[in-house]
Amino acid sequence: MRKKKTLVAAERDEEARAALRVQVGRERCDEWIFVDECGAHISLIALYARSPRGTRAIGKVPRNTGIKTTLIASFSLTGMGEALILKGAADASAFATDIEQVLAPTLQPGQTVVLDTLNIHHGVRVRDAIEAKECRVVFLPSSSPDLSPTEQAFSQFKTCLRRIGARTPEALQEAIIQVLGMMSAQDAQNWFPHCSYLQREGEPIFPETRQFEAQAF
């Protein structure tokens, strides 16, 4: 029987993925904080719409996407956490600034900050800022977006931004803050198990919820 292939990256390290799952099984996932970035622009539009039977659903979208807006955000079992909104793409300096000035002041000793293998995540400033708070850094195995709940969070984030359809940089920034505030611990409870991060039996599903804050640079 012929079946459609499910494609995965050839660079995926299955041994490293298995080791991470073992590590996750030994620890409390409510101490894990995932940090990643996501881009947005002023040409986002909803991809689906209603139309009469037999006709196409037509939408209009600006050809000029403007300057890209980048969100660097943290995500944990409490939902979306501290975030940084900046104009343009994120580089190593911008990411380190987010860790030093936005995330690090909120960290508690013993927490784990989880990053993917993007080059800008490997800076000395990033590791120093996290370890100075008596926390540690864990890098996801290469080509493993399925192990990061931020992928589900950012997917919902982009879907909501498409529905809003902000057409100016100022409106886009307001929309980003609005949408991030909508992401809750209930969402996290769904996304963490989807990525193999399970709460241990007898432990609270939701830690104390933190109020979301975003800073624009």
C-alpha positions as CSV (number, residue, x, y, z in Angstrom):
1,M,0.0,0.0,0.0
2,R,1.4,3.4,-1.0
3,K,1.2,6.1,1.6
4,K,2.1,9.8,1.7
5,K,5.5,10.3,3.4
6,T,5.9,12.2,6.6
7,L,9.0,14.2,6.1
8,V,11.5,15.1,8.8
9,A,14.9,16.9,8.6
10,A,17.8,14.7,7.7
11,E,19.8,16.5,10.3
12,R,17.6,15.4,13.1
13,D,19.5,13.6,15.9
14,E,17.3,10.8,17.2
15,E,19.8,9.9,20.0
16,A,19.7,13.4,21.3
17,R,15.9,13.5,21.1
18,A,15.7,10.3,23.1
19,A,18.1,11.6,25.7
20,L,16.0,14.8,26.1
21,R,12.9,12.8,26.7
22,V,14.7,10.8,29.4
23,Q,15.8,14.1,31.0
24,V,12.3,15.5,30.9
25,G,10.9,12.4,32.6
26,R,13.2,13.0,35.6
27,E,12.3,16.7,36.1
28,R,9.4,19.0,36.8
29,C,8.4,20.7,33.6
30,D,6.9,23.7,35.5
31,E,10.6,24.8,36.0
32,W,11.2,24.8,32.3
33,I,11.0,28.1,30.3
34,F,11.2,28.1,26.5
35,V,12.5,31.2,24.7
36,D,12.2,31.7,21.0
37,E,11.5,34.4,18.4
38,C,8.7,35.0,15.8
39,G,8.3,37.5,13.0
40,A,5.3,39.5,11.9
41,H,4.5,42.2,9.4
42,I,1.7,44.5,8.2
43,S,0.5,42.3,5.4
44,L,-0.8,39.4,7.4
45,I,-4.2,38.3,6.4
46,A,-6.6,35.5,7.4
47,L,-6.0,32.5,5.1
48,Y,-9.6,31.2,5.2
49,A,-13.0,32.9,4.6
50,R,-16.6,32.0,3.7
51,S,-18.0,32.3,0.2
52,P,-21.0,31.1,-1.7
53,R,-20.9,27.5,-2.9
54,G,-18.9,27.2,-6.1
55,T,-17.1,30.5,-5.8
56,R,-13.6,31.5,-4.5
57,A,-13.1,33.3,-1.3
58,I,-11.1,36.4,-2.3
59,G,-9.0,38.5,0.0
60,K,-6.9,41.6,-0.6
61,V,-3.4,41.9,0.8
62,P,-0.9,44.8,0.7
63,R,2.2,44.0,-1.5
64,N,4.4,46.1,0.8
65,T,5.1,44.1,3.9
66,G,6.9,47.0,5.6
67,I,9.7,46.5,8.1
68,K,9.5,43.2,9.8
69,T,8.6,43.2,13.5
70,T,10.2,40.5,15.7
71,L,8.9,39.1,18.9
72,I,11.2,37.4,21.4
73,A,9.1,35.7,24.1
74,S,9.3,33.2,26.9
75,F,6.7,30.5,27.3
76,S,6.1,28.2,30.3
77,L,3.3,26.3,32.0
78,T,2.0,29.7,33.2
79,G,1.4,30.7,29.6
80,M,3.2,33.5,27.7
81,G,5.8,35.3,29.8
82,E,8.0,38.3,29.4
83,A,8.6,39.5,25.8
84,L,10.5,41.9,23.7
85,I,9.1,43.5,20.6
86,L,11.7,45.1,18.1
87,K,11.8,46.4,14.6
88,G,13.7,44.3,12.1
89,A,15.1,40.8,12.5
90,A,16.6,39.6,15.7
91,D,20.4,39.3,15.9
92,A,22.7,38.0,18.6
93,S,22.9,41.4,20.3
94,A,19.1,41.8,20.4
95,F,18.6,38.3,21.7
96,A,21.2,38.8,24.4
97,T,19.5,42.1,25.4
98,D,16.2,40.3,25.8
99,I,17.7,37.6,28.1
100,E,19.7,40.2,30.2
101,Q,17.0,42.9,30.5
102,V,13.7,41.1,30.1
103,L,13.9,37.5,31.0
104,A,16.7,37.2,33.6
105,P,15.2,39.6,36.2
106,T,12.2,37.2,36.4
107,L,14.1,34.0,36.7
108,Q,14.2,32.0,40.0
109,P,17.1,29.8,41.0
110,G,16.8,26.3,39.7
111,Q,14.8,27.1,36.6
112,T,15.8,25.8,33.2
113,V,15.8,28.0,30.1
114,V,15.3,26.0,26.9
115,L,16.6,27.3,23.5
116,D,16.8,25.9,20.1
117,T,20.1,25.6,18.2
118,L,19.8,28.9,16.3
119,N,23.3,30.6,16.2
120,I,22.1,33.8,18.0
121,H,21.1,31.7,21.0
122,H,24.7,30.5,21.7
123,G,26.2,33.8,22.8
124,V,28.3,34.1,25.9
125,R,26.1,37.0,27.2
126,V,23.1,34.7,27.0
127,R,24.6,31.9,29.0
128,D,26.2,34.3,31.6
129,A,22.9,36.1,32.2
130,I,21.0,32.9,32.8
131,E,23.7,31.2,35.0
132,A,24.1,34.4,37.0
133,K,20.5,33.7,38.2
134,E,21.5,30.2,39.3
135,C,19.6,28.7,36.3
136,R,20.8,26.5,33.5
137,V,20.6,26.5,29.7
138,V,19.3,23.4,27.8
139,F,19.5,23.3,24.0
140,L,16.9,21.4,22.0
141,P,18.3,18.7,19.6
142,S,18.8,20.0,16.1
143,S,15.8,20.2,13.8
144,S,13.3,19.4,16.5
145,P,10.6,22.1,16.5
146,D,8.1,19.4,17.6
147,L,9.8,19.4,21.0
148,S,9.1,23.1,21.6
149,P,5.7,24.3,22.8
150,T,6.5,27.7,21.5
151,E,5.8,26.3,18.0
152,Q,2.2,25.8,18.9
153,A,2.1,29.1,20.8
154,F,3.4,31.1,17.8
155,S,1.1,29.3,15.4
156,Q,-1.9,30.5,17.4
157,F,-0.2,33.9,17.7
158,K,0.1,34.3,14.0
159,T,-3.4,33.0,13.3
160,C,-4.8,35.7,15.6
161,L,-2.7,38.4,14.1
162,R,-4.0,37.4,10.6
163,R,-7.5,37.8,11.8
164,I,-6.8,41.3,13.2
165,G,-5.0,42.4,10.0
166,A,-3.1,45.3,11.4
167,R,-1.9,47.6,8.6
168,T,0.4,50.0,10.4
169,P,3.5,49.3,12.6
170,E,1.7,51.0,15.6
171,A,-1.4,48.9,15.1
172,L,0.7,45.7,14.7
173,Q,2.5,46.4,18.0
174,E,-0.8,46.9,19.8
175,A,-2.2,43.7,18.2
176,I,0.9,41.7,19.3
177,I,0.4,42.8,22.9
178,Q,-3.3,42.1,22.7
179,V,-2.8,38.6,21.3
180,L,0.0,37.6,23.8
181,G,-2.2,38.6,26.7
182,M,-4.8,36.1,25.4
183,M,-2.5,33.1,25.7
184,S,-3.2,31.3,29.0
185,A,-2.0,28.5,31.3
186,Q,-4.9,26.5,29.8
187,D,-3.2,26.7,26.4
188,A,0.1,25.7,27.9
189,Q,-1.5,22.7,29.5
190,N,-2.5,21.5,26.0
191,W,0.8,22.4,24.3
192,F,3.3,21.0,26.8
193,P,1.9,17.4,26.7
194,H,1.8,17.6,22.9
195,C,5.5,18.1,22.9
196,S,6.1,15.3,25.4
197,Y,6.4,17.5,28.5
198,L,4.1,16.0,31.2
199,Q,3.3,17.1,34.7
200,R,4.1,14.5,37.3
201,E,1.3,12.9,39.2
202,G,0.3,14.8,42.3
203,E,1.9,18.1,41.2
204,P,-0.2,21.2,40.5
205,I,-1.2,21.5,36.8
206,F,-0.8,25.3,37.0
207,P,1.9,27.1,39.0
208,E,1.1,30.6,40.1
209,T,0.2,32.7,37.0
210,R,2.4,35.6,36.1
211,Q,1.0,38.8,34.5
212,F,2.2,39.2,31.0
213,E,4.4,42.2,30.1
214,A,5.9,43.2,26.8
215,Q,8.7,45.7,26.2
216,A,9.2,47.5,22.9
217,F,12.8,48.5,21.9
